[in-house]
Each structure stands twice: as structure tokens, then as C-alpha cells.
Amino acid sequence: MNLEEFEAKAVELAQEAGVKAMQAFRSTLVLEFKGKKKDSPVTALDRDVETFLRTELRKAFPGHGLLGEEHADDIAADASFVWVIDPIDGTMNFASGLPLFGISIGLLHDGAPVAGCIWVPVGPTLGPGVYHTHAGGGAWFDDLPVRVSKAEDERGQIMALPGGYLRAFRFRRPGRDVPRPARALPDPRTTGSCTAELVLIASGALRAGVFIKPSIWDVAAGALIVREAGGSVLTWMDKQWLDFERFEPAAPSRGKGEPTLRNWGRPLLMGAPDAIERLTARMAWHPRLPRPLQKLIDDTMS
């Protein structure tokens, strides 16, 4: 298992896909909507980029599985490695001309993230580039090492919070014995792109991030990048925050079917370890969720 080889190939393909994205970003895009409710945005570039990445990954690693947002799974029963692709995360931003989106390529080994990269149009150098890593290799933006925030506390810091987060989480008030600086929470920001938020956490711009129910392609690469940048990655299980280790196949939320990686979906909390320690002491799933949301969460956790 040569993780550096896998990482290098992913970076090469992400850079090529990024060129395609930049060319399309400067043109007029037609936004379509998919799903039963026709409310999930997609462009032709989403499909074209995923097709390109799948084709090249299949050539390079014929024994690996392929899982992406826009096309059907291509995973043999005996495949221990699976590439997880999000061709454009933040499609609405992309189509609207907002340069907060990413192209994510993650590699799982028996469900555990072991390599990955995220191409972004704007990175720490204010230009396009690729965040990348492999397990044990540290986190990088091109050839620049990146680390999570080193701030002393949450004052003056910002964090990623999804819209409607107060319906999904409750925040406990700290005890009177907690020093005032430790009582602060970072100011919330919502960018519309999980991958954008993940790399901003990894590079220290965001102190932390909360993700209610991301899809596997949203976080397969980014979770490892955050961890390799020195961050904590936790998931909510058994009524507590626990270290996240691997993606487990899950049954469909509605109807019958075999458990698959595509159906995975769990809350995640990521960020600087000291910030995460303070957040987990104060944040939990909301005890009185709206019934439809509670049912969705219960179905996801089952």
C-alpha cells in the first residue's frame, strides 16, 4: 500500500479538474436541479468532472472502488480501497460566481480515510491550489504546510455552523466557575460548501466546524486533511461525541435495501483540539427536535 503514490495521483487529477472548473467558472453556466423535489443544484460540469476523475482513477487503480455524487457506485465486493469523489462541492456558489467551492477526492481503506485532496479556487496564497494529505503525512496546500488554529481561546475567532443549527444542537451555558474567556463561542459563518469549510479549518482560518448530516463525498478527504493538520474529528454516537475513525455502510433512510457507504451520514465536529474540547462540553443534539428532523436522524443512526 503506497499512500504517497495514491496521494500524488489524486493531486494530479484534482489539478486537471481544477483547470476545467476555472474555465467553466468564467463562462455562463446553466444550473439544473435534481432529486425527487428538484431542489438539489447541479451543472454539466459536475457530471463532466466526475466522469473524468472516475475514468482516470479506474485506469490508474483498476482494483479500487469508485463512489461519487453524480454517478452510480462502481465498487466490487472485494474492493478494500474506495475512492470517494465530489466533483463540485458548493455548486450553488460555483454557479453564482462565488469562489467558495471545491473538488474533493478521498481514498478509504476498509472505510478509514487514508489519502485525499481538495482543489480550491482560492487558498492561503490567494490563488488556486490543492490541499492534500495521506495518513501520517501531515497536511499541505501545494508545498505549504498547514495547521489548525493556534488561538488561545475563542474570542475573535470564527467557526462554520450550518443554517438551522439551533434546531439540531443545544448549547449549554458554562458554569460560573468557568473563566470568562472560555465562555466565548466563535462567531458563526455559513459558506455553502463543506469542503471550503474543511480546508479553512485545516489552515486555521476557521476555529472549528459543525456538520449536521454531511454526505460521505462532502467529508471523505476533508476529515483526514483536518486531522493531519493537527485537528480533532469527532462524531455524535451513543449520546456523546466520540473520535471519528471510519465510514461505515448504512441502510437507506427510507425503504429497504442493503447497507452501503453512499448512505452514510452522521454529525461531525472538527477543529482545533482545545476549541473542540470546550465545544463538546457545551454542545449536544437538541433534546426537542421537530418530529420530521428527529425521524430523519433516528433513521440515519439506525
C-alpha positions as CSV (number, residue, x, y, z in Angstrom):
1,M,0.0,0.0,0.0
2,N,1.8,3.1,-1.2
3,L,-0.2,6.0,0.2
4,E,2.1,8.6,-1.2
5,E,1.5,7.3,-4.7
6,F,-2.3,7.4,-4.2
7,E,-2.0,11.0,-2.8
8,A,0.2,12.2,-5.7
9,K,-2.2,10.8,-8.3
10,A,-5.2,12.4,-6.6
11,V,-3.4,15.8,-6.6
12,E,-2.5,15.4,-10.2
13,L,-6.1,14.7,-11.2
14,A,-7.5,17.4,-8.9
15,Q,-5.3,20.0,-10.6
16,E,-6.5,18.9,-14.0
17,A,-10.1,19.1,-12.9
18,G,-9.4,22.5,-11.3
19,V,-8.4,23.8,-14.7
20,K,-11.7,22.7,-16.1
21,A,-13.6,24.3,-13.2
22,M,-11.8,27.6,-13.7
23,Q,-12.6,27.7,-17.4
24,A,-16.3,27.0,-16.7
25,F,-16.4,29.4,-13.7
26,R,-15.6,32.3,-16.1
27,S,-18.4,31.3,-18.5
28,T,-22.2,31.3,-18.4
29,L,-23.4,28.2,-16.5
30,V,-26.8,26.5,-16.8
31,L,-28.0,25.4,-13.3
32,E,-30.2,22.3,-13.2
33,F,-32.0,20.7,-10.3
34,K,-32.0,17.0,-9.4
35,G,-33.7,14.8,-6.8
36,K,-37.3,14.0,-6.2
37,K,-38.1,17.6,-5.1
38,K,-35.9,19.1,-7.9
39,D,-34.2,21.2,-5.3
40,S,-30.6,19.9,-5.4
41,P,-28.4,22.1,-7.8
42,V,-26.1,20.5,-10.4
43,T,-24.3,21.7,-13.6
44,A,-23.0,19.9,-16.6
45,L,-19.5,20.5,-15.1
46,D,-20.4,18.4,-12.0
47,R,-21.1,15.4,-14.2
48,D,-18.2,16.0,-16.6
49,V,-15.6,16.4,-13.8
50,E,-16.8,13.2,-12.1
51,T,-16.7,11.3,-15.3
52,F,-13.1,12.5,-15.9
53,L,-12.0,11.6,-12.4
54,R,-13.6,8.2,-12.5
55,T,-12.1,7.4,-15.9
56,E,-8.6,8.3,-14.8
57,L,-8.8,6.6,-11.4
58,R,-10.1,3.4,-13.0
59,K,-7.1,3.5,-15.4
60,A,-4.6,4.1,-12.6
61,F,-6.1,1.7,-9.9
62,P,-8.3,-0.9,-11.6
63,G,-8.9,-2.8,-8.4
64,H,-10.2,0.1,-6.4
65,G,-13.9,1.0,-6.0
66,L,-15.4,4.3,-7.1
67,L,-18.1,6.3,-5.3
68,G,-19.3,9.7,-6.4
69,E,-22.1,12.1,-6.0
70,E,-23.3,12.2,-9.6
71,H,-22.9,8.6,-10.9
72,A,-23.7,5.1,-9.7
73,D,-21.3,3.3,-7.4
74,D,-18.7,1.1,-9.0
75,I,-17.4,-1.0,-6.1
76,A,-16.5,-4.7,-6.4
77,A,-17.4,-6.8,-3.4
78,D,-13.7,-7.5,-2.6
79,A,-12.5,-3.9,-3.1
80,S,-10.8,-2.7,0.1
81,F,-9.9,0.7,-1.4
82,V,-12.7,3.1,-2.4
83,W,-12.2,6.5,-4.0
84,V,-14.9,9.0,-2.9
85,I,-15.5,11.9,-5.3
86,D,-17.3,15.2,-5.0
87,P,-16.8,16.9,-8.4
88,I,-18.0,20.3,-7.3
89,D,-18.9,20.8,-3.7
90,G,-20.7,24.1,-3.4
91,T,-22.5,24.0,-6.7
92,M,-24.7,26.9,-5.9
93,N,-21.7,29.1,-5.0
94,F,-19.9,28.0,-8.2
95,A,-22.9,28.7,-10.5
96,S,-23.4,32.1,-8.8
97,G,-19.9,33.2,-9.2
98,L,-18.9,32.9,-5.6
99,P,-15.4,31.3,-5.3
100,L,-16.2,29.2,-2.3
101,F,-16.3,25.6,-3.7
102,G,-14.0,22.6,-4.0
103,I,-13.2,19.4,-5.9
104,S,-12.8,16.6,-3.4
105,I,-11.1,13.3,-3.9
106,G,-10.8,11.0,-0.9
107,L,-9.5,7.4,-0.6
108,L,-10.8,5.0,2.0
109,H,-9.2,1.7,3.1
110,D,-11.8,-0.5,4.7
111,G,-13.8,2.6,5.4
112,A,-10.9,4.6,7.0
113,P,-9.7,7.7,5.2
114,V,-6.0,7.2,4.2
115,A,-5.4,9.8,1.5
116,G,-7.1,12.7,-0.1
117,C,-7.1,16.1,-1.6
118,I,-9.3,19.1,-2.2
119,W,-8.7,21.6,-5.0
120,V,-10.0,25.1,-4.3
121,P,-10.1,28.3,-6.4
122,V,-8.7,30.4,-3.6
123,G,-6.3,29.1,-0.9
124,P,-3.9,30.7,1.7
125,T,-1.8,32.2,-1.1
126,L,-4.9,33.9,-2.6
127,G,-4.7,31.7,-5.7
128,P,-6.0,28.2,-6.7
129,G,-4.3,25.1,-5.4
130,V,-4.7,21.7,-3.8
131,Y,-4.9,20.8,-0.1
132,H,-3.6,17.3,0.2
133,T,-2.5,14.6,2.6
134,H,-2.1,10.9,3.3
135,A,-2.3,9.2,6.7
136,G,0.7,10.2,8.7
137,G,2.0,12.6,6.1
138,G,0.8,16.0,7.5
139,A,-1.5,18.4,5.7
140,W,-0.4,20.7,2.9
141,F,-1.6,23.4,0.5
142,D,0.5,22.6,-2.6
143,D,4.0,22.6,-0.9
144,L,3.0,24.8,2.0
145,P,2.3,23.0,5.4
146,V,-1.0,23.9,7.0
147,R,-2.1,23.7,10.7
148,V,-5.3,24.3,12.6
149,S,-5.9,27.4,14.6
150,K,-3.4,28.1,17.5
151,A,-5.5,30.8,19.1
152,E,-5.5,30.8,22.9
153,D,-9.3,30.9,23.1
154,E,-12.5,31.5,21.1
155,R,-12.5,35.3,21.4
156,G,-12.2,37.0,18.0
157,Q,-12.4,33.6,16.2
158,I,-15.0,32.3,13.7
159,M,-16.4,28.8,13.1
160,A,-18.5,27.1,10.5
161,L,-22.1,26.4,11.5
162,P,-24.8,25.2,9.2
163,G,-28.1,27.0,8.7
164,G,-30.7,25.9,11.2
165,Y,-28.0,24.6,13.6
166,L,-30.1,25.7,16.7
167,R,-32.7,23.2,15.6
168,A,-30.2,20.4,15.7
169,F,-28.0,21.3,18.7
170,R,-28.4,22.8,22.1
171,F,-25.6,24.8,23.7
172,R,-25.3,24.6,27.5
173,R,-24.3,27.6,29.5
174,P,-20.9,27.3,31.1
175,G,-20.7,27.1,34.9
176,R,-19.9,30.1,36.9
177,D,-16.5,28.7,37.7
178,V,-15.5,28.7,34.0
179,P,-13.2,31.7,33.3
180,R,-14.8,34.3,31.1
181,P,-12.5,33.8,28.0
182,A,-13.5,30.1,28.0
183,R,-17.2,31.0,27.9
184,A,-17.0,32.6,24.4
185,L,-18.1,30.8,21.3
186,P,-16.6,31.6,17.9
187,D,-18.8,33.8,15.6
188,P,-20.8,31.6,13.3
189,R,-20.3,31.5,9.5
190,T,-22.1,29.5,6.8
191,T,-20.3,29.3,3.5
192,G,-22.5,26.8,1.5
193,S,-19.6,24.4,0.9
194,C,-18.4,21.7,3.3
195,T,-15.1,21.3,1.5
196,A,-14.4,25.0,1.7
197,E,-15.1,25.0,5.4
198,L,-13.0,21.9,6.0
199,V,-9.9,23.3,4.3
200,L,-10.4,26.6,6.1
201,I,-10.5,24.7,9.4
202,A,-7.3,22.8,8.4
203,S,-5.5,26.0,7.6
204,G,-6.6,27.8,10.8
205,A,-8.9,30.4,9.3
206,L,-11.9,28.7,10.9
207,R,-11.5,27.7,14.5
208,A,-13.9,24.8,14.2
209,G,-16.9,23.5,12.2
210,V,-20.1,21.6,12.8
211,F,-21.7,19.4,10.1
212,I,-25.2,18.1,10.8
213,K,-25.5,15.3,8.3
214,P,-22.9,15.6,5.5
215,S,-22.7,13.1,2.7
216,I,-19.7,10.9,2.5
217,W,-18.3,12.7,-0.5
218,D,-18.5,16.1,1.4
219,V,-16.0,15.0,4.0
220,A,-14.1,11.8,2.9
221,A,-11.0,13.9,2.0
222,G,-11.5,16.8,4.3
223,A,-11.8,14.9,7.5
224,L,-8.4,13.4,7.0
225,I,-6.9,16.8,6.0
226,V,-8.2,18.4,9.2
227,R,-6.8,15.5,11.3
228,E,-3.4,15.6,9.6
229,A,-3.4,19.4,10.2
230,G,-3.5,18.7,13.9
231,G,-7.3,18.9,14.3
232,S,-9.8,16.8,16.2
233,V,-12.5,15.0,14.3
234,L,-15.5,13.7,16.3
235,T,-18.9,12.2,15.6
236,W,-22.1,12.0,17.7
237,M,-22.7,8.4,18.8
238,D,-24.4,6.8,21.8
239,K,-25.4,10.3,23.1
240,Q,-21.8,11.6,23.2
241,W,-19.1,13.0,21.0
242,L,-16.5,10.3,20.1
243,D,-13.4,10.2,17.9
244,F,-14.3,9.5,14.3
245,E,-12.4,6.6,12.8
246,R,-14.1,5.3,9.7
247,F,-17.1,5.4,7.4
248,E,-19.5,2.5,7.9
249,P,-22.1,1.3,5.4
250,A,-25.6,2.4,6.3
251,A,-29.1,1.3,5.3
252,P,-31.2,3.7,3.2
253,S,-33.0,6.2,5.4
254,R,-36.3,5.3,3.7
255,G,-37.3,1.9,2.3
256,K,-35.4,-1.3,2.2
257,G,-32.0,-2.0,0.9
258,E,-28.5,-3.2,1.7
259,P,-26.2,-1.0,3.7
260,T,-23.8,1.0,1.5
261,L,-21.2,3.7,2.0
262,R,-23.4,6.0,-0.1
263,N,-26.0,6.0,2.6
264,W,-23.5,7.0,5.4
265,G,-24.5,10.2,7.2
266,R,-23.5,11.3,10.7
267,P,-23.0,14.6,12.5
268,L,-19.3,15.6,12.6
269,L,-17.4,18.2,14.7
270,M,-13.9,19.3,13.7
271,G,-11.4,21.9,14.6
272,A,-8.6,22.9,16.9
273,P,-8.4,20.3,19.7
274,D,-8.7,22.8,22.6
275,A,-11.7,24.5,20.9
276,I,-13.3,21.1,20.3
277,E,-12.8,20.1,23.9
278,R,-14.6,23.3,25.1
279,L,-17.4,22.9,22.5
280,T,-18.1,19.2,23.3
281,A,-18.6,20.2,27.0
282,R,-21.3,22.6,25.9
283,M,-22.9,21.2,22.7
284,A,-25.2,18.2,22.2
285,W,-28.0,17.1,20.0
286,H,-31.1,19.1,20.7
287,P,-33.5,17.3,23.1
288,R,-36.7,18.5,21.3
289,L,-36.2,18.4,17.6
290,P,-39.1,18.8,15.1
291,R,-40.6,15.4,14.5
292,P,-39.5,15.1,10.8
293,L,-35.9,16.0,11.7
294,Q,-35.9,13.6,14.6
295,K,-37.2,10.8,12.4
296,L,-34.5,11.6,9.8
297,I,-31.8,11.4,12.5
298,D,-33.2,8.3,14.0
299,D,-33.3,6.6,10.6
300,T,-29.7,7.7,9.9
301,M,-28.5,6.4,13.2
302,S,-30.2,3.0,12.9
